[in-house]
Amino acid sequence: MSYGSVPNPNPTGQAPYGAPQQFGAPALSPDVAPLPGASVGEAIKRYFQRYAQFRGYASRSEYWWPWLVNTIIGFIFSLFTVIPMMTAMSEAIEAAQNGDPSMTPVYPASFYVMSGIASLYGLAVLLPNLSSLVRRLHDTGKSGFWFFIGWLPIIGPIWLLVLLASESRPDLYRPEWN
């Protein structure tokens, strides 16, 4: 026997009591593990890579960076739809005040184009938003069905927001979420 080689102290192949990964959070494969402290680019990349993956976990940064980007994109779309709509409506109101009550708002073509693009974008990110929300709930130790708590009037959205913003709880991970 050479220096450094020791016979296997546990011939059964099981980890001895107190060995790493015997207690605490289970070891996760990379396709379901969260990425704490993800940058904006990493979070967006994982958001679209896991667009329909409801199993696994998402860290706070993995959930909130794509949420922020989608909110900014939605705000830009709303600027290109609300401003032309308000302009057309104000022209119709002004015409009605001047004695032409039959005038209806005439929306520019850009309103319809941007509304269509915004609707398509909303449909395109619906599934990734839902899957990242479920994975974020898993990371907090809750089932994905806690999503439905947001449907309760008044208190539900606040409760869901608190759950989504809470700390990760790897001690509450469940094998069925992997």
Summary of the structure (lengths in Angstrom):
residues: 178
radius of gyration: 25.6
end to end distance: 42.2
largest distance: 105.5
contacts: 441
relative contact order: 0.14
helix: 58%
strand: 0%
